[in-house]
């Protein structure tokens, strides 16, 4: 464990020396400063990541020495009804949840920004950050109670509105469970995305807005023709973060549904978690992880490419 | 001018919509607070409104349990926080302020980790920690948490340092400051607002993560608060007052931290984050 990183650093120094420039402390300093972080990442991120990919071609159960089985885990995976269901669930969840969060957070950020008064803007920012600091488990547990069948908020509300026949076991039946999970956190304003949008809007030079006004832009035109293009960096960043988060969705399964009822809220991460830590199928589980990695990489690649295509706000 | 006057003078329609959104957002937590002071009879009789007498004993009943979890969380989170701040400062500063061979490659190699699903590395990490006999240990939680967090934190710190004026660093260098001098006397003090931001993000993460503790910590009494609340729930499933009192208690520490740091947090994000 110890020798490998050291030798890597050695080779980096040689890169500097190869051009036969005298190695001075100034030239070495950046490498030295990077050592601690990269040592930690090497031991706890890079090596596990590479070994996960290697293990996905084996029948490893966590104990015995793994045997190479080729693509068997992957072919089995795509025959697995649960896995296919989990992919379609996660696609539906990620697309709708990301869209809802981005639209609502952006809408609220524009509302706050339109106040044109720093003190008020900060006040509203603070109000919408409060729910972010409640532990996520608690948020999910409280929302689980909102959807509770017996005495939950939603059903009790429906009864008191005289709509008692609309009562549902929201998390307990296949056709509403996934939708209920998507709506956790409604109305989606309180999010990291909101904070990123509002701070990006505030950082735009005010001349842009004056120019838009002089050109006769109304508010809606300004938002779609000026703000959205100028915020595309922030928008793409939050979309990527939300999508990566969606692909890895596991907390609501662990806290609320366990992936059920049936396969209705199953997610790849939940399947991975169960295969590994309940059934000891470590090889199979890492194959699920590799598929998730590929989906995330493909998505990030295309969204970053899209972001820099014909970009008006950056010099490449 | 008082806040009240300002609210009246600026954008009344926008603020009405915002108020509506805020009420929807906060209502579940208000409900949690309200219910935490009821007994079961009050809960079923007066579902929507606060009910007197308040049952503060709900809190004293669940306090030992929840406080234990909170204590564990602090024990794991505080060292993680220190490590992440120190490493992200150092790394972000280096990427922003130095031009060196391999800079872009190393930075990309680091960013690539952001795309890496945490659950993918979970399994080899678990096996590795088991072989080192680190499962359930203090460093077995702190170091993995740190490794999960420093990537995004470095990204934030790099963006932050790049926005600082170059001249400050150049002037110090001309005055004969060495590399460590620059780091310690210039970078560290200037980094404080940026560090505030990543500190909060980091605390939010360590306070929320349930997956790694559920996998690696076997002793229920050693769980940090987010994971601990799951086993707490199964004990109080039918007693709504104590259940919600526990949830509220679990939320309090972060709300206190947040109350003191929110302005710094928002200031650290100033200028926005973007790709």
Interface residues (C-beta under 8 A of the other chain):
Chain A: X12 X15 X16 X25 X26 X27 X29 X30 X31 X33 X34 X36 X37 X38 X40 X41 X43 X44 X45 X46 X47 X48 X49 X51 X52 X55 X62 X104 X108 X111 X112 X114 X115 X116 X117 X119 X120 X122 X123 X124 X125 X126 X127 X128 X129 X130 X131 X132 X133 X134 X135 X136 X137 X138 X139 X141 X142 X143 X146 X151 X153 X156 X160 X186 X187 X189 X190 X195 X196 X197 X199 X200 X201 X202 X203 X231 X233 X234 X236 X237 X240 X244 X247 X248 X250 X251 X254 X255 X269 X272 X273 X276 X277 X282 X285 X286 X289 X290 X292 X293 X296 X297 X300 X304 X307
Chain B: X3 X6 X7 X10 X11 X14 X15 X17 X18 X21 X22 X24 X25 X26 X28 X29 X31 X32 X43 X44 X47 X48 X87 X88 X90 X91 X93 X94 X98 X100 X101 X102 X103 X106 X110 X113 X114 X115 X116 X117 X118 X119 X120 X121 X122 X123 X124 X125 X126 X127 X128 X143 X144 X146 X147 X148 X150 X151 X154 X178 X179 X183 X204 X207 X208 X210 X211 X214 X215 X225 X226 X227 X229 X230 X233 X240 X244 X247 X250 X251 X254 X255 X257 X258 X262 X263 X265 X266 X269 X270 X271 X272 X273 X274 X275
